[in-house]
C-alpha cells in the first residue's frame, strides 16, 4: 500500500504541476518568410515586408515598405486548442471572405519559426512560415 501511495503522490504532483504551465502565446513581432499555397511554393515579397505583432490573444498585421508609411492590413484574435491555433480575422483593409470566420490552423513552433497549416473556407490549402524577429 505504501508503494501505491508513493506512486499516487508522484502522479498527483506531475498532474498538478503541469496544470499551472503558462498559456501559450505568440507575443512578439513575426515576419513572413514564405509559404506554400495549393502546393505552389512562394517566397516572401522582396519589395516589402509583412509582419504580425502578436499580443496574448490578439494580432495586427502590417506591410512595411521603405519610403512609405506602414500599412495595417489585417487584425484579429487567436486562441490555442491542443495542436490547433484558431485565428479569427476581425479587420481586413482589403475585401476578405474570411472576416469573422474562425480558421483552424495546425501550428508548430520550432526555435524562432511559426508554421501555420490549414484549408481555408475558399478551399485553398495554405502553409505559411513566420520568423520571430522581436
HELIX and SHEET records of a PDB file:
HELIX    1   1 UNK A    2  UNK A   18  1                                  17    
SHEET    1   A 9 UNK A  40  UNK A  43  0                                        
SHEET    2   A 9 UNK A  28  UNK A  37 -1                                        
SHEET    3   A 9 UNK A  49  UNK A  55 -1                                        
SHEET    4   A 9 UNK A  58  UNK A  64 -1                                        
SHEET    5   A 9 UNK A  71  UNK A  81 -1                                        
SHEET    6   A 9 UNK A  84  UNK A  92 -1                                        
SHEET    7   A 9 UNK A 102  UNK A 110 -1                                        
SHEET    8   A 9 UNK A 113  UNK A 119 -1                                        
SHEET    9   A 9 UNK A 125  UNK A 132 -1                                        
END                                                                             
